[in-house]
């Protein structure tokens, strides 16, 4: 039986793999299945916030303020242009958490405590993790039921993945025994490039059914959309990037329904 809300971290310690893009567009597509979603932007760069049109100057109430008890998390939730999709934005202040929490007891569970105050309002909470395996990502994993890993179809794709998987196992032992790898999403796939297909075959051989069937293509419209503060699903509904994220969300919802059944 699937228990809601479901909390999912989108994580990969490598930057530039489509992590934030996947968080934004997967969430946007999932609301079409009559789900209420919240994105927590846990990356100090704040790209998920920007990609959903939250102006940097308006983020006075943010995840950093919630984590440091300066603000009630319920007051840090922003509406987006997408019905039933909300976000708690991030600012560069979040980068100070590693130092500020260094002497706090159970610092790995601070995000979990904060999420518990708000989670019942949503069906899914997606956490956009920073590109590292530091304290913020550990907090995200300790708070989550599952992890989705975006993996770029390039030569070094698998480099560091074993470290991420080892971290997941360590979190299961030390902090969150129920944490699971939900799936791996292959991103930036270029059908003209033989390497992309080789990487895909390699990843599928190693991880079997943990790899989603849907592959996210390298697509210029996906790259353009954030500069307009929009998910690609709203920026260009008919492009291959939009169709791929719609397909991925359907695959994920079906996966949930099968678990429920």
N, C-alpha and C positions, 0 to 999 in steps of 0.2 A: 504494500500500500504506500503510495507516494504521499509524503507529509509536506504540506506547504506551511510557511514559505520555504522555497528551495534557494539556498545561498550558493552561488557559483563564482569562483575566482577565475578570471581570465589572466593567465600567467605564463611568462617566459622571460628568463633573465636576460636574453638577448634583446636589444632594441631593434626597431625597424622591421618587425616580423608581422605587423598587422594586428597587434594586440588591441589597441584602442579602437581601430576601425571595426574589428570583430565585435567588441563590446557594444559599440554604438549601433551597428547595423543589425546585429543579432537581436538586440533588445527591441529595436524599432519593428522588426519583422514579427517578433513574438507577441506584441500587443494585438496584432491582427487575429490572434487566437483567443481573444477575450481574456487576456492575462494582464494583471497589474504589475508593472515592473519598476524597480528602482535601480539606478546605477550609482555606485559609490566610486567617485574618482579618487583613487588612492595614490595617484602619481603626482608628485610635486610640479611636474610640467603642466598639468591641468589640461591636457589635450582633449580628453573626453568632454570636459566642460565647454571648451571652445568649439568642439565639433557639434555640440548641441545648442550652440547659439547663446551660451551664458557669458556675457561680457565680463572681462577680467575686473573691471571697476565695480561690478555689482556683487562680487563674491565675498562680502564682508562676513557673512555667515557661511561657514564651510566645514569640511571634515576635520581640519586641524583644530578649529575652535571646539568642535564636539569632542574630539579625543583628549583635549587638554582641559575639559570641563569649563570652558569659557562661555559655552553656548549649549542650549538644549538641542539635541540632534533633530528633534521634530521641527525646530525653527530653521534648520539648515537645508531643508528640502525645497528644491526649486522645480517649478513647472517647466515643461519643455513645449515645443510646438506640436509634439505628438501626444494625442490623448492617451492617458493611462501610463505614460512613461515620465518618470521624475528622476531628478539627479541631485546628489549632494556634491557640490563642486569642490575643487581643490585649488590651493594657491601654493606659491613657492615656500611659504612658511612651513609647509608640511615636511620639508627637507630637514628641519631642525629636530624632528621627533627622535631620531636615532640618539642624539646627544641628550635631549631633555628627559627621555625616559630611561636613561642608562642606569639610574639608581632606584627605579620604581619596581616594587615587587609585583610579580606576575604581569610584567609589561607586555608579554606576548598575547595577553588576553584582553587588552584594553578595548580593541575594536569590537570584539565579541560582546562585551558588556554594553557597549554603546548601541550595537545593532539590536540587541535584545529589547531595547526600549522602543523600537520602531518596526520591527520585522513583521508583525501581525497585520500591517496595513497592505502587504504586498504578496503576490504569488511567487515572484522571483526577485532576488536581489543579485545583481551582477557587480562584481568588484573588479575594476580596472587596476591591475597591480603595476607598480613601477618596474622598469627593466633591471631588476637586481633581486638577489635573494636575501635582502636585509630585513630589518625589523618590521617594516611595513608589510612586506610580502608574507612574512611569518605570521603576522597578525591576521592577514587576509585568510591564509590557509587554516589557521586555528579557528576562524569564524565560519568556515565554509563546509558545506556538505560535499561539494565536488569541485574539480578543477578542469577547465578546458584549456588546452595548450595550442595556441596558434603556432604553426611551424612553417617557415618560409622555404619554398622549393629552391634551395641553392646548395652549393657545395658543402658549406659548413653547417647545414641545418641540424644535423644530429649532434654537433659539438656542443656540449653543455647540457644536452637533454638528460643524459644519465645523472648529472649533478642535480637537476631539477627533480627527477624521479627519486633520487636518494633523499632529497630534502622532504619530499612528500612522505616517504616512509618514516623518516625521523619525526616529523610532525605527528604522524599517526601513533607512534610509540609514546611520545612525550606529552602531546597536547590535545590531540583530536583523533581518537581511535576510529571514528566513523568516516574520516576523509577518504574520498575515492577519486581516481582519475576518470573523469566522465568521458573524455575523448580528445583526440588530436585533430585539429583543423589545418589542412594544407592550404597555405596562402601564397599569393603572388606567383601562381602557376602560369608559365608561359608555354603554350602548346607548340610554339615554333622552336623551342629549345629542348634538345634531347636530354639535357641535364635535369630539367624539371621532371620529366617522365622517369628518369633513373632514380631521382630522389623519392618520388612518389612510390615507385615499386619497392624501394628499400625500406621505407617507413611502413608500408602495408605488410611487408614480409615479417618485419620485426614485431609490429603491434597489432596485427590482425584486425579484429572487429572494433578495436579502440580507435581506429581511424575513420572519421566520417566519410561517407561516400561522396558527399559534395566537396568539390575543390573550388577555392576562391581564385579567380584568374587575376593576373596583372592587368589592371584596367585604369585608363586615364581618368575616367569619371569618378572612380573611387578616390583617386588622389585629389581631384578638384573639389569635391564636396565639402571637406572641412573648412575651406576658406570662405564658404558661404554660410557656415554655421548649421549645416544640414547633413543628415545621414544620406548616403548615396541613394537609398530607397525613395527619398523625397526629391533629391536633386535631379535624378534621371531614372525614372521607374523602369524604363525599358532596356537599360544597358545590361551587359552581362554580369557586372558586379552586383547590381540589384537583384537580378534573377537568382544568382548564386546564394546570396544571403537569405533570400526568401526560401530557397530550397533547404539551406542549412537549418533554418528555424523549424521548418516542417519536419525535418529529420529528427531534430532534438525533441520536439513535442511528441512525435510518434514513439521515440525512445522512452519518454516519460510514461506515455499511455501503456506501453508494453510492460513496464515495471509495475504500473498500477494494476494491470490485468493479471 
